[in-house]
Amino acid sequence: MRSLEKETQKLEQQIKQKIQTKKLTFKETPIEFFEQVLGFKPTDYQKQLTCYFMEKQFVAARWCRQSGKSYIIAALLLFYALTTPGTSIGVVGPSFRQAKLVIRKITAFIRYLPKSSILKARKTVICFSNGSVIECFPNNPDTIRGPTLHLVYWDEMNFTANDEEMYDAILFTLGTTNGKFVCSSTPWSTDHVFYRIFNHTDYSDFAKSHVTWKDATEPNGPLKRQILEKIQRQLASDPWRWQREMEAQWAEDESRYFPQELITKCVNGNLAYSSFIDHLTGRFCIGVDLGKKRDHSAVAVVQLLPQHQLRLIHMHRFKLGTPYASVIGYIKALTDRYRTVEVIYVDQTGIGEYVTEDMSTIVSNTRGVVLTAQRKEEVLSHLREQMQTCKLSMPYDSQLIAEIHCEKYELTKDGHTTFSHPEGTHDDRLWALALACISTRKTEAPAQLIRAW
């Protein structure tokens, strides 16, 4: 029995040694590494991006959603770290959280590697036994200037604010090492460095990859034709979104009340939402948009800062069908933890009146707002004014950004503005945010109407 156990242990040790001997050298080409070590076969367009990555110093990828962009780039960064000893790789994005998602994707590949190749794997950094490091950084030019980096990857670049300052900081950082720069994004704003990379001759040094849903549909990619047809039908009333997210082309509907550039200007990548369980001190205002079966209920909390600045610190959307009692309980818990909540504005249009009455008996400073057509115009106009004057800042939240941008406006014969959102989309978080912002006004005097035309 003991001899059998010893023989088994010896065999296991031999197998481990063979695996380590094979893998620790990492002499494979990137494609061989993907197939033989990581266990996936790249698509043709992923192979093309791999060639650009290995041969060019500047690489930009403009790919549609769910085409495998993040997957292949995570694998490329891992390969580069393993085959280039002592290299330092930086990852940035529109928010620190977004950058950490890239690290998470790379970490998912680590299980295919021998343990001896990794010294440390954390949420923000991976250290390799060959001296290489992959680390994510906040969206802050000052932060990225400090470390010596040999490669920088910028995820969702087109959604990142302060793009010019960030890009300049990255170039100067790479200037000391003659390093490599890789960026990727789904198209968003045309007033951005990422747009200029693909459209201006000043950026002719970039190797540029453009992948649409047609390129990424089975059998050539991961997208399923059946689900694509459903998505296209759902976005029939919003073809511009289909163009951006699936054709990977820049497009914007002129009837949008909140332009892309305006939204991007308000996003601060260094901010993050506070949790429901956090205990905070300061001055806070809450906006509540009520829904149940067709629309969601949503809660937004803004913090009042000096110089009339507002910061979105909490956003929560409830599941469809959530009882109003649960919504009231959630808000009551927020008022207990966030000290001090000065006022709560609740949309009491329609059925919301009795909910507001119930809430006011439990939560003080609750005020109902009937969103008539004229009142809607006032509320969204005030939000737009706050954004235009750079008084509102918010974390990077792709779902909230999409909701804000979906809101459309139309002029009526009497000179007023009506609002709507495309079929299949929601605007509950937008209205919660707008109510929270307008609740911060000291008087009930109407805001100056900000026209979108």
TACORWO-V296992 format. One record per helix or strand of 3 or more residues. SS is the DSSP state (h for helix, s for strand). FROM is the first residue (numbers start at 1). TO is the last residue. If there is no record, write none. Layout:
ss->SS from->FROM to->TO
ss->SS from->FROM to->TO
This chain:
ss->h from->2 to->25
ss->h from->30 to->38
ss->h from->44 to->55
ss->s from->58 to->63
ss->h from->69 to->83
ss->s from->88 to->92
ss->h from->96 to->112
ss->h from->115 to->117
ss->s from->118 to->121
ss->s from->125 to->128
ss->s from->133 to->136
ss->h from->141 to->146
ss->s from->151 to->154
ss->h from->157 to->159
ss->h from->163 to->175
ss->s from->180 to->185
ss->h from->193 to->199
ss->h from->201 to->203
ss->s from->207 to->211
ss->h from->225 to->234
ss->h from->239 to->245
ss->h from->260 to->266
ss->s from->280 to->289
ss->s from->298 to->305
ss->h from->306 to->308
ss->s from->309 to->317
ss->h from->324 to->337
ss->s from->338 to->347
ss->h from->352 to->362
ss->s from->366 to->369
ss->h from->373 to->388
ss->s from->392 to->394
ss->h from->398 to->406
ss->s from->408 to->411
ss->s from->417 to->420
ss->h from->428 to->438
